Amino acid sequence: MILPVLGLLVGLILGSISPVLIPMAYAKFFSIALLASLDSVFGGLRAAMNEKFDNAVFISGFFTNALLAAFLVYMGDRLGIDLYYVALLAFGFRMFQNLAFLRRHILRKH
């Protein structure tokens, strides 16, 4: 459970202090890759709460989700179809499901 939280905190700190600006042409790609990565972090936290967390599964899922989401947006961009919204809905829905599970799990403990 420590690895996902630590990774999230390190990413937030590095992102807030780095002066990197993403060009508007790539904003969709980075935003959906970020959402997919956050989905993996919340999934990792959920797996940790269920005592089923595996580092290899988490790390591979983290990068695979981000790359797949960016590729999906790229292909939609090339085809002239806004697949950005499909990825946004899919990863957003999963992220909120995982967050709801975490909230219920924490409330049950207390």
Buried (B, 14 or more C-beta within 10 A) or exposed (E): EEBBEEBBEEBEEEEEEEEEEEEEEEEBBBBBBBBBBBBBBBBBBBBBBEEEBEEEBBBEBBBEBBEBBBBBBBEBBEEEEEBBEBBBEBBBEBBEBBBEBBEEEEEEEE
